[in-house]
Structure formats: C-alpha cells, structure tokens
Amino acid sequence: MDYREALAYIDGAQWFGAEPSLRRIRELLGQLGDPQKELKYVHIAGTNGKGSCAAMLAAVLRASGYRTGLYTSPYLYRFSERMQINGEPIPDEALVRCVELVRDKAEKMAEHPTEFELMTAVALLWFLSERCEIVVLETGLGGRFDATNAIAVPECAVIMNIGLDHTSVLGDTVEKIAAEKAGIIKAGAPCVVYEQDGSVLDVFRARCAELSADLTVPDFSAIKPEFDSLEGQVFSYRGRQYALSLLGAHQRKNAAVVIETARRLRERGWQVSEDALEHGLYAAAWPGRFELCAEEPDFIVDGGHNPQCAEAVCESLLHYFPEKRRVLLLGVLRDKDASAMASILDRAADEYVCTAPPGGRALGAEELASVLRPFGKPVTVCENLSEAVFTAKELAGQDGMVCAAGSIYLAGAVRYELGMY
C-alpha cells in the first residue's frame, strides 16, 4: 500500500448512512489493542469555533513543553492536516503504516467502520506510537455517537458555540443539537462551555449536574479589546492581556474558552504557565478562518459554511474593511442553507462572484447566483475556480478587497490558487 492507496481505502468507506453508534469504533479499537486508553485528551465539540479552539489549545500545550497531538476535520488541502503532532502533519509513510494496521482489523469486522471511524483509529494509533503526552481531539459530527467519544474520561471536555447545522442527523433545534454535543461530558472531568443562549446552556448545566462534572462558562463581558487590525489583535480577559494573530471578534471569545480550559488543566496538574498561555495564543494559526492571504487587493479566505459563520464573516468584513469595495467570492455545498448565509453576508457585499467548491456535493454556480440576484447586487458566474479568483480580483481593483467564503472546500481550493501551499 502506498499513500494514494491508503487515502483511497479510507475514502472508500461510507461517511453517513450507518446506524449512529460507538459499537464499530470500540470494536475496531479493541482489535487494535485499545490505543485510546493509553492517551490523555482534551475533547472538543461544538458547531462553530471548535477548530480554532483546538488549534489555540494545541499551541498553548506545545508552548508548555508537552508533546501534543491535534486531531481536526475537515482538511483544507491535504488529508494529513487532520492529524498533527507539535504542528507537523502525519508523514506519508506513517499514515500508510497505520492505515494498513487498521485495514487488517476493519476488514474482518461484520459491520465495516465508517470513513471517520477509520480516520480516528488511524490517528489514535499514530499518536500513541509517537508518545504524545496529550491529544487535543475535535469531534467530527455531534458528540454522543461521534467516533472520538470512544475515549474514556478526558482531562477536560470543551463545548463551543452551538448552531443549526447537520440538522438531519443531530436534530432540528439548537437544544437537540446541544444534547448530542453534551454526550462528550463525562463524570470525573471538568467541562468548559462557550457562553451562549440560556436554553442551550441549560442543556449543558443539566448534563454536568447529572454527572457531577464541574462546569465553567467564560464571562465574555470580561473581554476588553485593546488593539485590532489586519496584523492581529490584543485584548484583556479578566484583567490580563493577550495577543492573537487570528482575526475577528469571535476569536477573542474562542480564546477566552481556551484560557479557561488552560486554567482547568492547571488544576489537574498540567504545567501550563501564564507565559505559555500568552505565547501559545499568539503563535496559534488556523488557516482558512478569516485569513488574509494576499494584498492589492486584500484577499480574505474563510471556510465558514453556516449562518453563524456568515454572521462572524460579515461583522469582520464591516470592521476591517469599512471603506473598501467588497467583492464576495461565494461557493457553498448543496446541503447548506445558502439563502440564510446570503441574507447575512449581503450586508457586507458590493458585488458577487459565484462558483462551485470542489467535490460532488457542491451547489452549482448558477443555482447560487439565482439565490443572490434578488438582493440587487451585480452577480458574475464563473464555473472555473481559477477564473472566479481572477474575476473577483479584477472587480475589486487594487484598492478593494475580496472575501472567498461559504465552504471549507472552497477555502482550501482558493488558498491553492493564491499560492498558499
């Protein structure tokens, strides 16, 4: 097996359709010697912000001197981005070796594991083989039946902002979705939850009370912005100053969650100093999340793909580019709420370029254009992504700006077009 064959094997498994259950992943991990039992974790769930939180927390733990694994999804450009140790993606040869081990066990199972279950098993094998001291583990979908929930009690459970996404799988209200995410909360581990609507917090409070899990909710009113530009931002939280290279007011809130999580880890014996916390937060990078990828014109790339993400993008565009002509290069997947996202983003748009993200799940560029035309702004349709990037830059002009948004798949492809790899 080579690298391409390893990816083809994982991609060949179904992602959705199997009965939601931890049965398959537990059987697979058991056949592999239960590598998950030998590792320590911070387990992160949520609709929005969990990737940024995971990246920041992993950077903080690295700055604290720990050999830190990071498991996230999806990836922007290359599969190996999903699993990293101290910021370095899994090497091709290590991926092949772990996939071969997983395949040998999976093919003997009566019920074949899903794509995400295979990936999770591969990551856990690799993290253990490389002697990770702690793993920042992001859920793929939901929490209760997510493959990552096969772990035992984590050092801390973290739940980020909850919104309406994957409603056909997780439920059609934020409270139902929160209940699924709350499945990662376990007795004996503290839980840090993003400050949000009361009915959602009530779900997490009830779950923590049921399990006697100590709950922490950051106080976002204690966040005080001090400096904010395209070069980064400085803010204080509970009287202490921090700096971020990540842009957007929402990242300050995500950072507050990380700060509280670091404090809970410290209480459990992890040596996370305030200096390491400050250094890790500033060093954290999370590509494709309101990322400035080019200048003249300024070119922002954001992988947000639901209404909550669109709100954050819109606010950031109005904040960072109040006087510039804003051309939005949009592409979304067919199963996302394009209309809701468009109605939010339109507040920051002067003109649109429509294209389709890579892959078979994309909404057609012309179909997206039909959603946007009623807003009364100019709309250009480009079936070819290279043409779409060129056209958006031309329409913006040297003094304007472009924002590519609507899909993580679009974000990865646009970054490639801009020479970011």
Long-range contacts (C-beta under 8 A, 24 or more apart in sequence): 1-96, 1-99, 1-100, 1-103, 2-96, 3-92, 3-95, 3-96, 5-96, 6-95, 6-96, 6-99, 6-100, 7-79, 9-99, 9-103, 9-118, 10-79, 10-99, 10-115, 10-118, 10-119, 10-122, 11-115, 13-112, 13-113, 13-114, 13-115, 13-117, 13-118, 14-114, 14-115, 15-114, 15-115, 15-116, 16-114, 16-169, 18-111, 18-114, 20-142, 20-144, 20-145, 20-169, 21-145, 22-145, 22-147, 22-149, 22-150, 23-111, 24-109, 24-111, 24-112, 24-113, 24-114, 24-117, 25-113, 25-117, 25-120, 25-121, 25-147, 25-150, 26-150, 27-109, 28-102, 28-105, 28-106, 28-109, 28-113, 28-117, 28-118, 28-121, 29-121, 29-124, 29-150, 31-105, 31-108, 31-109, 32-101, 32-102, 32-105, 32-121, 32-125, 35-121, 35-124, 35-125, 35-127, 35-128, 36-124, 36-150, 36-151, 36-152, 37-152, 38-128, 39-69, 39-124, 39-127, 39-128, 39-132, 39-134, 39-135, 39-151, 40-133, 40-134, 40-135, 40-154, 40-155, 41-134, 41-135, 41-136, 41-137, 41-151, 41-154, 41-155, 42-134, 42-135, 42-136, 42-137, 42-154, 42-155, 42-156, 42-157, 42-158, 42-261, 42-265, 43-137, 43-139, 43-148, 43-149, 43-151, 43-154, 43-156, 43-157, 43-158, 43-184, 44-136, 44-137, 44-138, 44-139, 44-157, 44-158, 44-159, 44-160, 45-138, 45-139, 45-142, 45-143, 45-146, 45-157, 45-158, 45-159, 45-160, 45-181, 45-184, 46-158, 46-159, 46-160, 46-161, 46-162, 46-181, 46-194, 47-160, 47-161, 47-162, 47-163, 47-164, 47-165, 47-177, 47-181, 47-306, 47-308, 48-160, 48-161, 48-163, 48-304, 48-306, 48-308, 48-309, 48-312, 49-160, 49-161, 49-194, 49-250, 49-253, 49-254, 49-257, 50-138, 50-139, 50-158, 50-160, 51-138, 51-286, 51-289, 52-246, 52-251, 52-254, 52-286, 52-289, 53-158, 53-160, 53-254, 53-257, 53-258, 53-261, 54-136, 54-138, 55-284, 55-285, 55-286, 56-246, 56-254, 56-255, 56-258, 56-280, 56-281, 56-284, 56-286, 57-136, 57-158, 57-258, 57-261, 57-262, 57-280, 58-84, 58-87, 58-136, 58-284, 59-87, 59-280, 59-281, 59-283, 59-284, 59-285, 60-258, 60-262, 60-272, 60-276, 60-277, 60-279, 60-280, 60-281, 60-284, 61-134, 61-136, 61-270, 61-272, 61-280, 62-86, 62-87, 62-280, 62-283, 63-276, 63-277, 63-279, 63-280, 63-283, 64-270, 64-271, 64-272, 64-273, 64-276, 64-280, 65-271, 65-276, 66-133, 66-134, 66-270, 67-130, 67-131, 67-132, 67-133, 67-134, 68-132, 68-133, 68-134, 68-135, 68-136, 69-123, 69-127, 69-130, 69-132, 69-134, 69-135, 69-136, 69-137, 70-135, 70-136, 71-120, 71-123, 71-127, 71-135, 71-136, 71-137, 71-138, 71-148, 72-138, 73-116, 73-119, 73-138, 73-140, 74-408, 74-409, 75-412, 76-287, 76-288, 76-303, 76-408, 76-411, 76-412, 76-415, 77-412, 77-415, 77-416, 77-421, 78-421, 82-119, 82-123, 83-119, 83-122, 83-123, 83-126, 83-127, 85-126, 85-127, 85-130, 85-132, 90-123, 90-126, 94-126, 94-129, 95-122, 95-126, 98-122, 98-125, 98-126, 98-129, 101-125, 114-147, 116-140, 116-141, 116-146, 116-147, 117-147, 119-147, 120-147, 120-148, 120-150, 121-147, 134-270, 139-181, 139-184, 141-166, 141-169, 141-170, 142-166, 142-169, 142-170, 142-177, 142-180, 142-181, 142-183, 143-180, 143-181, 143-182, 143-183, 143-184, 144-179, 144-180, 144-181, 144-182, 144-183, 144-184, 145-180, 145-183, 146-183, 146-184, 148-184, 149-183, 149-184, 152-186, 153-186, 153-187, 153-188, 153-189, 154-184, 154-186, 154-189, 155-189, 155-265, 155-268, 155-270, 156-189, 156-190, 156-191, 156-192, 156-261, 156-264, 156-265, 156-268, 157-184, 157-185, 157-186, 157-189, 157-190, 157-191, 157-192, 157-213, 158-191, 158-192, 158-193, 158-257, 158-261, 159-184, 159-185, 159-191, 159-192, 159-193, 159-194, 159-204, 160-194, 160-254, 160-257, 161-194, 161-196, 161-308, 162-194, 162-196, 162-200, 163-306, 163-307, 163-308, 164-306, 164-307, 164-337, 165-305, 165-306, 174-199, 174-200, 175-199, 175-200, 175-203, 178-203, 178-204, 179-203, 179-207, 182-207, 185-211, 185-213, 186-211, 186-213, 187-211, 187-212, 187-213, 188-213, 189-213, 190-214, 190-215, 190-216, 190-264, 190-267, 190-268, 191-215, 191-216, 192-216, 192-217, 192-218, 192-257, 192-260, 192-261, 192-264, 193-217, 194-218, 194-253, 194-254, 194-257, 195-219, 195-220, 195-253, 214-264, 216-260, 216-264, 218-253, 218-256, 218-257, 218-259, 218-260, 219-256, 220-253, 220-256, 222-256, 223-252, 223-253, 223-256, 225-249, 225-252, 228-319, 229-320, 230-292, 230-298, 230-320, 232-282, 240-274, 241-278, 242-277, 242-278, 242-281, 242-282, 243-278, 243-281, 243-282, 244-281, 244-282, 244-284, 245-282, 245-283, 245-284, 245-285, 246-284, 246-285, 246-286, 246-289, 246-290, 247-290, 247-291, 247-292, 247-316, 247-320, 248-289, 248-290, 248-312, 248-315, 248-316, 249-312, 249-315, 249-316, 249-319, 250-312, 250-315, 250-316, 251-289, 251-290, 255-281, 287-415, 287-420, 288-408, 288-411, 288-412, 288-415, 290-316, 291-415, 293-414, 293-415, 293-418, 293-420, 294-418, 296-398, 297-393, 297-396, 297-397, 297-398, 297-399, 297-400, 297-401, 297-402, 298-324, 298-400, 298-401, 298-402, 299-393, 299-401, 299-402, 299-403, 299-404, 299-418, 300-401, 300-402, 300-403, 300-404, 300-405, 301-403, 301-404, 301-405, 301-411, 301-414, 301-415, 301-418, 302-403, 302-404, 302-405, 302-411, 303-405, 303-407, 303-408, 303-410, 303-411, 303-412, 304-405, 304-406, 305-332, 305-333, 305-336, 305-341, 305-406, 305-407, 305-408, 306-336, 306-337, 306-341, 307-337, 307-340, 307-341, 307-344, 309-341, 310-340, 310-341, 310-344, 310-345, 310-405, 311-344, 313-345, 313-348, 313-403, 313-405, 314-344, 314-345, 314-347, 314-348, 317-348, 317-403, 318-347, 318-348, 321-401, 324-399, 324-400, 324-401, 325-350, 325-351, 325-396, 325-397, 325-399, 325-400, 325-401, 326-350, 326-351, 326-396, 326-400, 326-401, 326-402, 326-403, 327-351, 327-352, 327-353, 327-392, 327-395, 327-396, 327-400, 327-401, 327-402, 327-403, 328-352, 328-353, 328-402, 328-403, 328-404, 328-405, 329-353, 329-355, 329-388, 329-389, 329-392, 329-402, 329-403, 329-404, 329-405, 329-410, 329-414, 330-354, 330-355, 330-368, 330-372, 330-404, 330-405, 330-406, 330-410, 331-355, 331-356, 331-357, 331-362, 331-363, 331-365, 331-368, 331-388, 331-404, 331-406, 331-407, 331-409, 331-410, 332-357, 332-362, 332-363, 332-368, 332-406, 332-407, 332-410, 333-357, 333-359, 333-361, 333-362, 333-363, 333-407, 333-409, 334-361, 334-362, 334-363, 335-361, 336-363, 336-406, 336-407, 338-363, 338-368, 338-371, 338-406, 339-371, 341-406, 342-371, 342-372, 342-375, 343-375, 345-405, 346-372, 346-375, 346-377, 348-403, 349-375, 349-377, 350-377, 351-377, 351-378, 351-379, 351-380, 351-395, 352-377, 352-378, 352-379, 352-380, 353-379, 353-380, 353-381, 353-382, 353-388, 353-391, 353-392, 353-395, 354-379, 354-380, 354-381, 354-382, 354-388, 355-381, 355-382, 355-383, 355-384, 355-385, 355-388, 355-410, 356-383, 357-406, 357-407, 357-409, 357-410, 357-413, 358-385, 358-409, 358-410, 358-412, 358-413, 359-409, 362-407, 362-409, 385-413, 385-414, 385-417, 386-417, 389-414, 389-417, 389-418
